[in-house]
Amino acid sequence: MEKTKKKLTIPVEETFFAKPTWLKTWSGIPLKKVYTPDDVKGIDYARDLGDPGQFPYVRGIFPDMYRGRLWSVRQVSGHSSPRVTNEWLRYLVSEGANSINVIGDQPNLNGVDPDHPMAEGAVGLMGCPGCSLRDMEILMDGLPLQLSITLSTHLLQPLAYLALCEREELPWTQVRGTFFYNMLTAPLTRYLHTCDLHGYGMRIAADALNWYSTNVPRAIPICIGPEGIRESGATAAQEIAFSFAAAKLYLNEALKRGGEIDVIAPHIAFTHRCGVDIFEEAAKFRAARRVWAKMLGDDYGAQSPLSLTYKVHVVTKGSDLVPQQAECNIVRIAYQALAAILGGVQSMHTCSFDEPICLPTDESVRMALRTQQILAYETGVTTVADPLGGSYYVEHLTNTLEEEITKIIREWDEKDMIEAINNEELMNTVLHQAYQFQREVEAGERIVVGLNKFTIPEEEEREARLFQVDEAAVEEYIADVKELKRARDNRRVKEALENLRRCVDDRDMNCIPAAYEAVKAYATGAEIQGVIRMSYGYPYDPFDMVDYPF
């Protein structure tokens, strides 16, 4: 006789009649059970929405949106060394990525060379090391320079890329690139704050904006992406508002230094996160387009559609992912990507499902790419511009977010944003919300599948395939940097750095051309930044451990 199995104890009524417990958006906006024409009765279509490609661009910045061209698929990459990262980039392009996106390691982003004493243990760990034109030559070896490239790196690397294009006789008019001369980002992403934001930090950003706008017309030198803000707990409205407030600082400084609004404004873009709340995120991007168009038109008198359009690269929000039942992150990432496309973004990086555990593996990166490709070619979301437009709920949410974004921007207009970054007032604003979010998760008010509901025993978790940094490649790279400094024409390097110092000393001059000449002479990033620091009265080395070599 078959033994009777132990009867399961299941709360049948609770399970069968399950319902949502969180009746707000992710950011905490209270929601009604249904939205009607009464919630959007003040909307005028031509004034407040417009067709795609028309002011105020709520429904998209192009008339045909993805029918005309899909978003750029650009996965963030970088680890170990330029040579190893080159192999990784080749893999991504072969798997269908149509753009390149390289992030620097911490020494690179902090403006110190990999042979610096403080760089030990951090070289190549969470990004690609790079300190010279030689590194860019290796990084791009065999890759077409016509690809659109994003360099989330130190100020030297974009100039090194341009030097490589010049050598390969690719006109700068054909260079497509997004660069991060966004000096406000470092302290908001928890990197060491090595520049004086009130002084040379804002000057470099403004000079880059003015110089690239006229010399590299397809480039975006200022891409504002304080990812630390959103990942640390900022609401959807705060994320946009803080970024737009920073953009105003850059525009104001560039205008003071001789720029013209309809020349420079088209060369500012944004990197924003996209969370798992599909409707809030889609509405966020719609609201951002309206706020940006109004702000540039009303506050700056911009006339060109290129100035009035909010251009955004999206990274799916890593802090929504959890290590428990990590495969579930594949689903989360797909929904985040769907929200971004419904919101009409121009470019996207999808996180890999194993990122809460380790750097992405080739397997998980392929899955991230396939997520975008399935969305593009199988789901039908690309065939109609702004498919959520006209929804009572989405239009009401768009209006609500616009009001909140505008309110926060106006509040920051009355403050010294740089000082708020320096004294961590801005970061503390969002950390409070992160604490509140964590309390809501721990109390079970917010459900996170696999974390506080539908959990499994730890021993049943799938064993993760962990990524390992190539330590031998890192050591080889550091040795190469030392050899470069020994073998290069140091007389030429010294002359280029002295010329840069004279240029920076003249506060009215644009310092980017002189920095470009120093890059071509194989000066390193730390040497270039060090000379700029000395001009502003700071020690050559941010840590005051290394002397000026010349």
C-alpha positions in Angstrom: 0.0 0.0 0.0 1.4 3.4 -1.0 2.4 5.6 1.9 0.3 8.7 2.2 2.3 11.9 1.7 2.4 14.6 4.3 -0.4 17.1 3.6 0.8 20.5 2.4 -0.1 23.4 4.6 -0.9 26.2 2.2 -2.9 29.3 3.0 -5.3 28.5 0.2 -7.6 31.5 0.5 -4.7 33.9 0.7 -3.0 32.3 -2.3 -6.0 32.0 -4.5 -7.1 35.6 -3.8 -3.6 37.0 -3.9 -3.5 40.7 -4.7 -0.8 43.5 -4.8 0.3 44.9 -1.5 2.1 48.0 -2.9 -0.4 50.4 -4.3 2.1 53.1 -5.4 4.7 53.5 -8.1 8.2 52.4 -7.3 9.0 56.0 -6.3 6.0 56.2 -4.0 3.5 58.1 -6.1 0.0 57.0 -4.8 -2.2 55.4 -7.5 -5.9 55.2 -8.0 -7.6 51.9 -9.0 -8.6 53.4 -12.4 -7.9 56.5 -14.5 -10.5 58.3 -16.6 -10.8 61.3 -18.9 -11.2 63.4 -15.8 -7.6 62.8 -14.9 -6.3 64.2 -18.2 -9.0 66.8 -19.0 -6.5 69.7 -19.1 -4.3 68.2 -21.8 -4.2 70.0 -25.1 -2.7 67.6 -27.7 -0.8 70.0 -29.8 0.5 72.0 -26.8 1.3 69.2 -24.3 2.0 66.2 -26.4 2.4 66.8 -30.1 3.2 64.1 -32.7 6.5 62.2 -32.4 9.3 64.5 -33.7 7.4 67.6 -32.8 7.6 70.0 -29.8 7.4 69.2 -26.9 8.6 65.8 -28.0 6.7 63.9 -25.3 5.9 61.1 -27.9 9.5 60.8 -29.1 12.2 62.8 -30.7 11.8 61.3 -34.2 8.7 61.2 -36.3 9.0 57.4 -37.1 11.0 56.5 -33.9 12.1 52.8 -34.1 10.7 52.3 -37.6 13.4 54.6 -38.8 16.2 53.3 -36.6 16.4 51.0 -33.6 18.1 52.1 -30.4 21.8 51.6 -30.1 22.8 48.3 -28.4 25.9 49.2 -26.4 26.9 46.9 -23.5 29.3 48.4 -20.9 32.6 46.5 -20.9 36.1 46.8 -19.5 38.4 44.8 -17.3 41.9 43.5 -16.8 43.7 45.4 -19.6 43.1 47.2 -22.9 44.2 44.0 -24.7 41.7 41.8 -22.8 38.9 44.4 -23.2 39.6 44.5 -27.0 38.9 40.8 -27.1 35.7 41.4 -25.1 34.6 44.2 -27.5 35.2 41.9 -30.5 33.0 39.3 -28.8 30.2 41.8 -28.2 30.2 43.1 -31.8 30.2 39.6 -33.1 27.1 38.8 -31.0 25.2 41.8 -32.4 26.2 44.9 -30.4 26.2 47.8 -32.9 28.0 50.3 -30.6 31.0 50.2 -28.2 30.8 51.2 -24.6 33.9 51.1 -22.4 34.1 52.1 -18.8 37.4 52.9 -17.0 38.7 51.3 -13.9 38.9 53.3 -10.6 42.5 54.5 -11.1 41.5 55.7 -14.6 38.4 57.5 -13.4 40.3 59.0 -10.5 43.0 60.4 -12.7 45.9 58.4 -11.5 48.1 56.1 -13.6 48.1 52.3 -13.1 51.7 52.4 -11.7 50.6 54.7 -8.9 51.0 53.3 -5.4 47.4 53.8 -4.6 46.3 52.0 -7.7 47.5 48.6 -6.5 44.8 46.1 -6.4 42.3 48.3 -8.4 43.8 48.2 -11.9 41.5 46.4 -14.3 39.2 45.3 -11.5 35.9 47.1 -12.4 36.7 48.6 -15.7 39.3 49.0 -18.4 42.6 50.6 -17.4 43.8 53.3 -19.8 46.3 56.1 -19.3 47.7 56.9 -22.8 47.3 56.9 -26.5 49.0 53.6 -26.6 46.2 52.0 -24.6 43.7 53.3 -27.1 45.6 51.9 -30.0 45.4 48.4 -28.3 41.8 48.8 -27.2 40.6 49.6 -30.7 42.9 47.2 -32.6 40.9 45.7 -35.5 37.7 47.4 -34.6 36.0 49.8 -37.1 36.4 53.3 -35.9 33.1 54.2 -37.6 31.3 52.4 -34.8 29.6 54.7 -32.3 31.7 54.6 -29.1 30.9 55.6 -25.5 33.9 56.2 -23.3 33.0 56.4 -19.6 36.6 57.2 -18.8 39.1 59.9 -17.8 39.3 63.0 -19.9 42.3 61.7 -21.8 40.7 58.7 -23.5 38.3 60.6 -25.8 41.2 62.7 -27.0 43.2 59.6 -27.6 40.3 58.2 -29.6 40.3 61.3 -31.8 44.1 61.0 -32.2 43.6 57.5 -33.4 40.9 58.6 -35.9 43.2 61.3 -37.2 46.0 58.8 -37.7 43.6 56.5 -39.6 42.4 59.4 -41.7 38.8 59.2 -40.4 37.5 62.7 -40.5 36.2 64.0 -37.1 33.0 64.9 -38.9 32.3 61.2 -39.1 33.2 60.3 -35.5 30.2 59.2 -33.5 31.0 59.3 -29.8 29.6 59.9 -26.3 32.1 61.1 -23.8 31.8 61.8 -20.1 33.3 65.2 -19.4 30.8 65.2 -16.6 32.9 66.3 -13.6 29.8 66.2 -11.3 29.5 62.5 -11.7 32.5 61.3 -9.8 31.4 62.1 -6.2 27.8 61.0 -7.0 29.1 57.5 -8.1 31.3 57.1 -5.0 34.6 57.6 -6.9 37.3 59.7 -5.3 36.6 63.3 -5.9 39.9 64.4 -7.4 38.9 67.7 -9.1 37.9 71.1 -8.0 34.3 71.4 -9.3 34.2 75.2 -8.7 37.5 75.6 -10.6 39.1 73.4 -13.2 36.4 70.7 -13.1 33.8 72.9 -14.6 36.3 74.6 -16.8 37.3 71.3 -18.4 33.6 70.4 -18.9 32.7 73.8 -20.5 35.8 73.8 -22.7 35.1 70.3 -23.9 31.4 71.2 -24.6 32.5 74.3 -26.7 35.4 72.6 -28.5 33.7 69.3 -29.4 30.5 71.1 -30.5 32.5 72.9 -33.3 35.2 70.3 -34.1 33.5 66.9 -33.7 29.9 67.7 -34.7 28.5 64.2 -34.1 30.0 63.8 -30.7 28.3 64.2 -27.3 31.1 65.4 -24.9 28.8 65.9 -21.9 26.7 62.8 -21.1 25.3 63.4 -17.6 24.8 60.1 -15.8 24.9 60.3 -12.0 24.0 56.6 -11.8 24.9 56.6 -8.1 21.9 58.8 -7.5 19.3 56.4 -8.9 21.0 53.2 -7.8 21.3 54.7 -4.3 17.6 55.4 -3.9 16.6 58.5 -5.8 13.1 58.6 -7.1 12.4 58.7 -10.9 11.7 62.5 -10.6 14.8 63.2 -8.6 17.0 61.3 -11.1 15.8 63.5 -14.0 15.7 66.7 -12.0 19.2 66.4 -10.5 20.6 65.6 -14.0 18.9 68.6 -15.6 20.1 70.9 -12.8 23.6 69.7 -13.5 23.1 70.3 -17.3 22.1 73.9 -16.5 25.5 74.4 -14.7 27.4 73.1 -17.7 25.3 75.2 -20.2 25.8 78.3 -18.1 29.6 77.8 -17.8 30.0 77.1 -21.5 27.9 80.1 -22.4 30.1 82.3 -20.1 33.1 80.9 -22.0 31.9 81.9 -25.4 29.4 79.2 -26.4 26.2 79.7 -28.2 23.1 77.8 -27.0 22.0 76.3 -30.3 25.6 75.2 -30.9 26.3 73.6 -27.6 22.9 72.3 -26.3 22.7 69.5 -29.0 25.9 68.1 -27.6 24.5 67.3 -24.1 22.9 63.9 -23.5 22.0 61.8 -20.5 22.6 58.3 -19.1 19.6 57.3 -17.0 18.5 54.2 -15.2 15.4 52.2 -16.0 13.8 50.3 -13.2 11.2 47.5 -13.2 8.1 49.7 -12.7 7.1 49.7 -16.4 4.6 52.5 -16.4 6.5 54.9 -14.1 9.7 54.5 -16.1 8.0 54.9 -19.5 6.2 58.0 -18.2 9.5 59.3 -16.7 11.2 59.5 -20.1 8.1 61.1 -21.7 8.0 63.7 -18.9 11.7 64.3 -19.2 11.4 65.2 -22.9 8.7 67.8 -22.2 10.7 69.3 -19.3 13.9 69.5 -21.3 12.2 71.1 -24.3 10.4 73.7 -22.2 13.5 74.4 -20.1 15.8 75.0 -23.1 13.2 77.1 -24.9 12.0 79.2 -22.0 15.2 79.5 -19.9 17.8 79.7 -22.7 15.9 80.8 -25.8 17.0 77.7 -27.8 15.4 77.4 -31.2 17.0 74.4 -32.9 15.1 71.1 -32.5 18.5 69.5 -31.8 18.8 71.7 -28.7 15.2 71.0 -27.5 15.3 67.2 -27.7 16.3 65.1 -24.7 18.6 62.3 -25.8 19.1 59.5 -23.5 21.1 56.3 -23.1 19.6 53.8 -20.6 21.2 51.3 -18.3 18.7 48.8 -16.8 18.7 49.4 -13.0 21.2 47.2 -11.3 19.9 47.8 -7.8 16.6 46.1 -8.8 18.5 42.8 -9.2 19.1 40.4 -6.3 21.6 37.5 -5.9 18.9 35.1 -4.6 17.5 33.0 -7.5 19.6 35.1 -9.9 18.0 33.6 -13.0 14.9 35.7 -12.0 16.9 38.8 -12.9 16.7 37.8 -16.6 12.9 38.5 -16.3 13.5 41.7 -14.4 16.0 43.0 -16.9 13.6 42.2 -19.8 10.8 44.2 -18.1 13.2 47.1 -17.5 14.3 47.1 -21.1 10.6 46.9 -22.2 9.9 50.0 -20.1 12.8 51.9 -21.7 11.6 51.1 -25.2 8.0 52.1 -24.4 9.6 55.3 -23.1 11.3 56.0 -26.4 15.0 55.9 -25.5 17.9 56.2 -28.0 20.4 53.7 -26.6 20.5 50.9 -24.1 22.7 48.7 -22.0 21.0 45.7 -20.4 22.6 44.5 -17.2 23.5 40.8 -16.9 21.6 38.6 -14.5 24.7 37.6 -12.5 25.8 41.2 -11.7 24.7 41.1 -8.1 27.2 38.3 -7.7 30.2 39.1 -10.0 31.3 40.9 -13.2 29.3 39.5 -16.1 30.4 36.3 -17.9 30.3 35.8 -21.6 27.2 33.7 -21.1 25.3 36.3 -19.1 26.3 39.1 -21.5 25.0 37.1 -24.4 21.7 36.7 -22.6 21.6 40.5 -22.0 22.2 41.1 -25.7 19.5 38.6 -26.7 17.0 40.3 -24.4 17.4 43.5 -26.5 17.3 41.6 -29.7 14.1 39.7 -28.8 12.5 43.0 -27.9 13.5 44.6 -31.2 12.5 41.8 -33.5 9.9 39.6 -31.9 7.6 41.6 -29.6 6.1 44.3 -31.9 7.0 47.1 -29.5 9.1 48.9 -32.2 6.4 49.2 -34.9 4.4 52.1 -33.5 5.8 55.3 -31.9 4.8 55.9 -28.3 2.3 53.0 -28.0 1.3 54.1 -24.5 0.4 57.6 -25.6 -3.2 58.5 -24.9 -3.6 56.1 -21.9 -5.4 58.0 -19.2 -3.0 56.5 -16.6 0.2 57.1 -18.5 -0.7 60.7 -19.4 -1.6 61.4 -15.8 1.6 59.9 -14.6 3.6 61.8 -17.2 2.0 65.1 -15.9 2.6 64.2 -12.3 6.3 63.4 -12.9 6.7 66.6 -15.0 5.4 68.7 -12.1 7.7 67.0 -9.6 10.7 67.2 -11.8 10.1 70.9 -12.5 9.6 71.6 -8.8 12.9 70.0 -7.8 14.8 71.8 -10.6 13.4 75.2 -9.4 14.4 74.3 -5.8 18.0 73.6 -7.0 18.1 76.9 -9.0 18.1 78.6 -5.6 20.9 76.5 -4.2 24.6 76.0 -4.9 24.5 72.5 -6.4 28.3 72.1 -6.4 28.4 72.9 -2.7 25.6 70.4 -2.1 27.7 67.7 -3.9 30.8 68.6 -2.0 29.2 68.5 1.4 27.1 65.4 0.4 23.8 67.1 1.0 22.5 65.9 -2.4 23.6 62.3 -1.8 22.1 62.3 1.7 18.8 63.3 0.3 18.6 60.0 -1.7 20.2 57.8 1.0 17.3 58.6 3.3 15.0 57.2 0.6 17.2 54.1 0.2 16.8 53.5 3.9 13.1 53.8 3.7 12.9 51.4 0.8 14.9 48.8 2.7 12.6 49.1 5.7 9.6 48.6 3.4 11.2 45.5 1.9 12.1 44.1 5.3 8.6 44.7 6.6 7.2 42.9 3.6 5.3 46.0 2.3 7.2 45.7 -1.0 7.6 42.2 -2.4 10.8 41.2 -4.0 10.5 37.7 -5.5 13.1 35.4 -4.2 14.3 37.8 -1.5 11.3 38.3 0.9 8.7 36.0 -0.8 8.8 32.8 -2.9 12.2 32.0 -1.4 14.1 28.8 -1.6 16.7 27.3 0.7 20.2 28.6 0.2 21.5 25.1 -0.7 19.1 25.0 -3.7 20.5 28.1 -5.3 22.1 27.6 -8.7 25.8 27.7 -8.4 27.0 30.8 -10.2 29.7 30.8 -12.8 32.0 33.5 -11.5 34.0 35.9 -13.6 37.7 36.2 -12.8 39.9 39.2 -13.6 43.1 38.1 -15.5 45.8 39.0 -13.0 48.6 38.1 -15.4 47.1 40.5 -18.0 47.0 43.2 -15.3 50.7 42.7 -14.3 51.7 42.7 -18.0 49.8 45.9 -18.6 51.4 47.7 -15.6 54.8 46.7 -16.9 53.8 48.1 -20.4 52.9 51.4 -18.9 56.3 51.7 -17.1 58.0 50.8 -20.4 56.0 53.4 -22.3 57.1 56.1 -19.9 60.7 55.1 -20.3 60.8 54.6 -24.1 58.6 57.6 -25.4 60.1 60.9 -26.4 60.1 62.5 -23.0 61.4 65.8 -24.3 58.3 66.0 -26.5 56.1 65.0 -23.6 57.6 67.7 -21.4 57.2 70.4 -24.1 53.5 69.4 -24.6 52.8 69.5 -20.9 54.5 72.9 -20.5 52.4 74.2 -23.3 49.3 72.8 -21.6 50.3 74.5 -18.4 50.6 77.9 -20.1 47.2 77.4 -21.8 45.5 76.5 -18.5 47.2 79.4 -16.7 45.4 81.7 -19.2 41.9 81.2 -17.7 40.2 82.6 -20.9 41.8 80.0 -23.2 40.1 76.7 -24.2 42.5 74.0 -22.8 41.3 71.1 -24.9 43.5 71.7 -28.0 46.6 71.8 -25.8 45.5 68.7 -23.9 45.0 67.0 -27.3 48.6 67.7 -28.3 49.8 66.3 -25.0 47.8 63.1 -25.7 49.4 62.8 -29.1 52.8 63.1 -27.5 51.9 60.1 -25.3 51.5 62.0 -22.0 49.5 60.0 -19.5 46.2 60.9 -18.0 47.7 61.5 -14.6 50.4 63.8 -16.1 47.8 65.9 -18.0 45.5 66.2 -15.0 48.5 66.9 -12.7 49.6 69.8 -14.8 46.0 71.2 -14.7 45.9 70.7 -11.0 49.2 72.6 -10.4 47.9 75.5 -12.5 45.0 75.8 -10.0 47.3 75.6 -6.9 46.8 71.9 -6.1 49.5 69.3 -5.7 50.4 67.4 -8.9 49.1 64.1 -7.5 45.7 63.9 -5.9 47.2 61.8 -3.1 50.3 64.0 -2.9 52.5 60.8 -3.2 54.0 61.3 -6.6 56.1 64.2 -7.8 55.8 65.9 -11.2 58.1 63.9 -13.4 59.5 66.8 -15.4 
